[in-house]
Amino acid sequence: HALSNALKPLMQAGEQLSIRIQRPGKEPRQGVGYLDDRTMVVCIGGGDYIGEVVDAQVLSVKHTSSERMIFCNALGEE
């Protein structure tokens, strides 16, 4: 069961979440925050909201051997 739970999608495209933007991302206008389990969330349009909580919509989830990352758009951003 542990393996099955580890492989379950954390989130799916289209889902919404609220995330505190903690620092700027690598690209312009990106902000980065973290879920409680330390999963990194890259939020396009979140760069102007560092220190604030934004509502965002999930675009994709990337799984690597060492981590999971969620990419999303801040709601109201194109």
Buried (B, 14 or more C-beta within 10 A) or exposed (E): EEEEEEEEEBBEEEBEBEBBBBEBBEEEBBBBBBBEEEBBBBBBBBBEBBEEEBEBBBBEBEEEEEEBBBBBBBEEBE
